[in-house]
């Protein structure tokens, strides 16, 4: 199954095996755009920003339960809206429905084109892409990676029986949901050994999807190689950077004097080795990836710690209605008003005073204002970094404690956004034991 990935050239648009009818981005002109799809093996090119007239109005709707909690629109949000309007103004300039200008290419690469004929894998996106499935239909869930990735397994855990849609990049998965190609996305945000995945925190702020759930998935790494290869033949091990870090000590204990190289994802590493017949290279991936790509397992359970868990977030276009009859978690992001990190103490006090437990604090550079200058007489100019703060706390937005806490937090922040209020993953956990 080919992942969602931008074409390396525009020539693929003219190939019937890699085509999809143009998405109409024009405002007033006719109904030429369609959702018809040719053969099942297709290449989808998505647009980062599309004119809202050609899509459902989810981007224009505001979240009522956020408004009820007095969460004000932010300066950053307003700036993003202006940028989106400018982009839509450029895209919506008419033209016929088959024009390539109406299909923009997202950033990406062609690394996942290494395997072109894996016939036994299901083909994604075989139905009409113009709308989400009706109630009771199969959910389409986007994930980053190729079949056999841990994100695919997490998607199956979050939504059993779903149609998992592979995407070559995290941002493509976000866009797939925004453009109604997929109904949900499952994205990793932190690992118990490797820490936070900062890229996805940045994408949560950049895009307007809502967190609707979480999954804590036990990761079980295997060392994979082509059939007949022995450990002493290996000169290189490739995998995702997090996987390499999580298996560093075990690889050393195995006596492997090998070069360790990072690639985009674990299953993609197995796919690469299998597609190129690399007899001197091993991949760190799941046992399912070994089955899919015809590889053998040289070593099983090679993670340094059996308590290796990755937390995934479930994302959707619309939020869910918060409740108080089961444990909920709420995720927010905010920027300090004008006093830098000194405001953080006041923000945390708003939660501590109401006995609300915090489960996560993460800081990321403020993209629109990375440095704050402070002039002091006879001293010079001091430079302070400005940050955005991400916080998870154990309370539902339907809880008055959470509403009052955020109302107080607003007094100290220039920007505050609720990323989602969603049920906590209360599934009993045990150390990873493999598939």
C-alpha positions in Angstrom: 0.0 0.0 0.0 1.4 3.3 -1.0 1.3 6.1 1.7 -0.1 9.5 1.1 2.8 11.4 -0.4 3.3 14.3 -2.7 4.5 13.4 -6.2 8.2 13.9 -7.0 7.1 15.5 -10.3 3.9 16.8 -11.8 4.1 14.1 -14.5 2.4 11.6 -12.2 -0.8 13.7 -12.5 -1.1 12.7 -16.1 -0.6 8.9 -15.4 -4.0 7.2 -15.1 -2.6 4.9 -12.4 -1.7 7.9 -10.2 -4.5 10.4 -10.8 -7.5 11.8 -8.9 -9.9 14.4 -10.2 -9.0 18.0 -9.4 -10.4 19.5 -6.2 -12.3 22.6 -7.2 -10.8 25.6 -5.3 -12.6 28.3 -7.2 -15.5 30.1 -5.6 -18.2 31.0 -8.0 -17.5 29.0 -11.1 -19.5 25.8 -11.9 -19.5 22.3 -10.4 -16.7 20.8 -12.4 -14.8 19.4 -9.4 -15.5 15.8 -8.5 -14.5 13.1 -6.1 -14.2 10.3 -8.6 -11.2 8.0 -8.3 -9.5 5.9 -10.9 -7.7 2.6 -10.3 -7.0 1.7 -6.6 -3.3 2.5 -6.8 -3.3 6.2 -6.8 -1.2 9.1 -5.6 -3.0 11.8 -3.6 -1.8 15.3 -3.7 -3.2 17.5 -1.0 -3.4 21.3 -0.5 -2.2 22.9 2.7 -5.0 25.5 2.6 -8.1 25.2 0.4 -10.8 27.7 -0.2 -13.5 27.1 2.4 -16.2 27.4 -0.3 -15.1 24.0 -1.7 -15.1 22.2 1.6 -17.5 21.8 4.5 -17.6 24.7 6.8 -15.8 23.0 9.7 -12.9 25.5 9.5 -15.2 28.5 10.0 -17.1 27.0 13.0 -16.0 27.9 16.5 -16.2 25.6 19.4 -19.2 26.4 21.5 -17.9 24.7 24.6 -14.7 26.7 24.4 -16.7 29.9 24.2 -18.7 28.9 27.3 -15.5 28.8 29.2 -14.5 32.3 28.0 -11.5 31.2 26.0 -10.8 34.2 23.9 -9.4 34.2 20.3 -5.7 34.7 20.3 -3.4 37.0 18.4 -1.7 34.0 16.9 -5.0 32.6 15.8 -5.9 35.9 14.1 -2.6 35.9 12.3 -3.1 32.4 11.1 -6.6 33.3 9.9 -5.2 36.2 7.9 -2.6 33.9 6.3 -5.3 31.4 5.5 -7.4 34.2 3.8 -4.5 35.3 1.7 -3.8 31.7 0.7 -7.4 31.1 -0.2 -7.4 34.3 -2.3 -4.6 33.0 -4.4 -6.1 29.5 -4.8 -9.7 30.4 -5.5 -9.0 32.1 -8.9 -11.3 30.0 -11.1 -10.1 27.7 -13.8 -11.5 24.4 -14.9 -11.8 21.4 -12.6 -9.0 19.5 -14.2 -6.4 22.2 -13.8 -3.2 21.2 -11.9 -3.2 24.6 -10.2 -6.1 23.3 -8.1 -4.0 20.5 -6.7 -1.1 21.7 -4.6 1.8 19.6 -3.5 2.6 19.3 0.2 6.1 19.1 1.4 7.5 15.6 1.3 10.0 13.2 -0.3 10.0 10.1 -2.3 11.7 7.8 0.1 8.5 5.7 0.5 8.5 4.9 -3.3 11.1 2.2 -2.7 8.5 -0.6 -2.7 6.1 -0.3 -5.6 4.6 -3.7 -5.8 3.4 -5.2 -2.5 0.2 -6.7 -3.8 -1.0 -8.3 -0.6 -1.4 -5.0 1.3 -4.8 -3.2 1.3 -5.1 -0.2 -0.9 -6.2 3.0 0.9 -8.6 5.7 -0.3 -10.7 3.4 -2.6 -14.0 5.2 -1.9 -15.3 8.7 -2.5 -13.1 11.3 -0.9 -15.5 14.2 -1.0 -17.2 13.5 2.3 -16.8 11.5 5.5 -18.5 8.2 5.8 -22.0 8.1 7.1 -22.8 6.9 10.6 -21.9 3.2 11.0 -19.4 3.2 8.1 -15.8 2.4 8.4 -13.6 5.2 9.8 -10.6 6.3 7.8 -7.7 6.9 10.2 -4.5 8.6 9.0 -1.1 7.8 10.5 2.5 8.6 9.7 4.5 5.7 8.2 4.0 2.6 6.1 2.1 -0.6 6.9 3.7 -2.3 9.8 4.4 1.0 11.7 3.6 1.3 15.4 1.3 4.2 14.5 -0.8 1.8 12.3 -1.1 -0.5 15.3 -2.1 2.4 17.6 -4.7 3.4 15.0 -6.2 -0.1 15.1 -6.2 0.0 18.9 -7.9 3.4 19.0 -10.4 2.6 16.3 -10.8 -1.2 15.9 -11.8 -2.2 12.3 -10.8 1.2 10.9 -9.3 1.7 7.4 -5.7 2.8 8.2 -4.4 5.4 5.8 -0.5 5.6 5.6 1.0 9.1 5.2 4.7 9.8 4.5 4.9 12.7 6.9 3.1 13.9 10.1 1.9 17.0 8.5 0.3 15.1 5.6 -1.7 13.1 8.2 -3.0 16.4 9.7 -3.9 17.7 6.2 -5.7 14.4 5.3 -8.2 15.0 8.1 -8.5 18.7 7.4 -9.3 18.0 3.7 -11.8 15.2 4.6 -9.6 12.5 3.0 -9.5 10.9 6.5 -11.9 11.1 9.4 -9.3 10.8 12.2 -5.5 11.0 12.7 -3.5 9.1 15.3 -0.2 10.9 16.2 2.5 10.1 18.7 3.4 12.9 21.1 5.7 11.3 23.7 7.5 8.1 24.6 8.4 6.9 28.1 12.1 6.5 27.0 12.7 9.0 24.2 10.6 11.8 25.6 8.4 14.3 23.6 8.0 14.4 19.8 8.3 18.1 19.4 7.3 18.1 15.7 3.8 17.0 16.6 3.4 19.6 19.3 4.2 22.3 16.8 1.7 20.8 14.3 -1.0 20.8 17.0 -0.6 24.6 17.2 -0.3 25.1 13.4 -3.4 23.1 12.5 -7.0 23.4 13.9 -7.7 19.8 14.7 -9.1 18.8 18.1 -7.8 16.1 20.4 -10.6 13.6 21.0 -8.8 10.8 22.8 -5.5 9.2 23.7 -3.9 5.7 23.4 -0.9 4.5 25.4 0.7 1.8 23.3 3.4 -0.6 24.5 6.2 -0.7 22.0 8.1 -4.0 21.2 11.1 -3.6 19.0 12.7 -6.4 16.9 16.0 -6.5 15.0 15.1 -7.5 11.4 17.2 -8.6 8.5 16.8 -10.4 5.2 16.5 -14.2 5.3 19.8 -15.9 5.7 21.6 -12.9 7.2 23.4 -13.4 10.5 24.4 -10.7 13.0 28.1 -10.9 12.1 27.2 -9.9 8.6 25.7 -6.6 9.7 27.5 -3.3 9.2 24.6 -0.9 9.6 21.3 -0.7 11.5 18.6 1.8 10.4 15.4 2.9 12.1 13.5 5.9 13.4 15.7 8.1 15.7 13.5 7.3 18.7 13.8 3.6 18.1 17.5 3.8 17.8 17.7 5.6 21.1 15.4 3.1 22.8 17.6 0.2 21.7 21.0 1.7 22.1 22.2 -0.3 25.1 20.8 -3.6 23.8 22.6 -3.1 20.4 25.8 -2.6 22.3 25.3 -5.7 24.4 24.7 -7.8 21.3 28.2 -6.9 20.2 27.1 -5.1 17.1 29.9 -2.8 15.8 27.6 -1.2 13.3 26.7 2.3 11.9 23.4 3.5 13.2 21.4 5.6 10.8 18.1 7.4 11.2 15.2 7.2 8.8 11.6 8.5 8.9 9.9 5.5 10.5 10.5 2.0 11.8 8.4 0.0 9.2 9.9 2.2 6.5 13.3 1.0 7.5 12.2 -2.6 7.1 10.6 -1.7 3.7 13.8 -0.1 2.6 16.0 -3.1 3.5 13.7 -5.5 1.8 13.2 -3.4 -1.4 16.9 -3.0 -1.9 18.1 -6.4 -0.9 20.6 -5.0 1.6 22.3 -8.1 3.1 24.5 -6.0 5.4 21.8 -3.8 6.9 19.3 -4.5 9.7 16.2 -2.6 10.7 14.6 -2.0 14.1 10.8 -2.4 13.6 7.9 -4.5 14.7 7.3 -8.2 14.2 4.4 -7.4 11.9 6.8 -5.4 9.7 8.9 -8.6 9.4 5.9 -10.5 8.2 4.8 -7.8 5.7 8.2 -7.4 4.1 9.5 -11.0 4.3 12.2 -10.4 6.8 13.5 -12.6 9.6 13.7 -11.6 13.3 17.4 -11.7 14.5 16.6 -10.5 18.0 13.2 -10.0 19.7 12.4 -7.4 22.4 15.5 -5.3 22.0 14.2 -2.2 23.7 16.4 -1.2 26.6 13.4 -1.0 29.0 10.4 -3.3 28.9 8.3 -0.3 30.1 8.5 1.3 26.7 5.2 3.1 26.0 4.3 5.7 23.4 1.4 8.0 23.9 -0.7 8.7 20.8 -3.3 11.4 20.4 -6.5 10.9 18.4 -7.4 14.0 16.3 -10.6 15.0 14.6 -12.1 18.0 12.8 -14.7 18.5 15.6 -14.3 18.3 19.4 -16.2 15.9 21.5 -18.6 17.1 24.2 -16.8 16.9 27.6 -18.3 14.9 30.4 -17.8 14.4 34.1 -19.0 10.8 34.4 -15.6 9.4 33.6 -11.9 10.6 33.9 -11.1 13.3 31.4 -7.9 15.0 30.4 -7.6 18.5 28.9 -4.8 19.8 26.8 -4.1 23.6 26.4 -1.4 25.8 24.9 -0.6 29.3 25.9 1.9 32.2 25.6 2.9 34.5 28.4 1.8 38.0 28.3 5.0 40.1 28.6 7.0 38.7 31.5 8.4 35.5 30.1 8.6 32.4 32.1 7.8 34.3 35.4 4.2 34.0 34.5 4.4 30.2 34.6 4.3 30.1 38.4 1.0 32.1 38.4 -0.5 29.8 35.8 0.4 26.6 37.7 -1.0 28.2 40.9 -4.4 28.5 39.2 -4.5 24.7 38.9 -2.9 23.9 42.2 -5.3 26.1 44.1 -8.2 24.1 42.7 -6.5 20.8 43.3 -6.2 19.9 39.6 -3.3 17.6 38.8 -1.1 18.4 35.9 0.3 15.4 33.9 2.4 17.2 31.3 4.3 20.5 30.8 6.1 21.1 27.6 7.7 24.3 26.2 8.3 25.2 22.6 9.8 28.3 21.1 7.4 31.1 20.2 7.6 31.1 16.4 6.2 34.6 15.9 8.3 36.2 18.7 11.3 34.0 19.5 13.3 36.6 21.4 12.3 39.3 23.9 14.7 42.2 24.4 15.0 44.0 27.7 17.0 47.3 27.8 18.7 48.1 31.1 20.4 51.4 31.7 24.2 51.1 31.9 24.0 47.4 31.4 23.0 46.7 27.8 20.3 44.7 26.2 19.3 41.3 27.6 17.9 38.7 25.3 15.3 36.3 26.6 13.7 33.4 24.7 10.0 33.4 24.4 8.1 30.1 24.7 4.7 28.6 24.1 3.7 26.2 27.0 1.7 23.0 26.5 -0.1 21.7 29.6 -2.2 18.5 30.1 -4.3 18.4 33.3 -6.7 15.9 34.7 -10.1 17.6 34.5 -12.9 17.9 32.0 -13.9 21.2 30.5 -17.4 20.5 31.9 -15.9 20.7 35.3 -16.3 24.2 36.9 -12.9 23.9 38.4 -11.3 23.7 35.0 -13.4 26.6 33.7 -12.5 28.8 36.6 -8.8 27.8 36.3 -8.7 28.8 32.7 -10.5 32.0 33.3 -7.7 32.9 35.8 -5.0 31.7 33.4 -6.3 34.1 30.7 -5.3 37.1 32.9 -1.6 36.2 32.6 -1.5 35.1 29.0 -1.6 36.7 25.6 -2.8 33.6 23.9 -4.7 30.6 25.2 -6.1 27.7 23.2 -7.8 24.5 24.3 -6.5 21.7 22.1 -9.0 19.2 23.4 -10.9 17.8 26.4 -11.0 14.0 26.0 -11.3 10.7 27.9 -8.2 9.4 29.6 -6.8 6.1 28.5 -7.6 3.9 31.5 -6.6 0.6 29.8 -4.7 -1.7 32.3 -1.0 -1.7 31.3 1.6 -4.4 31.4 5.2 -4.4 30.1 5.7 -5.1 26.4 5.7 -8.8 25.4 5.5 -8.5 21.7 2.7 -9.1 19.3 
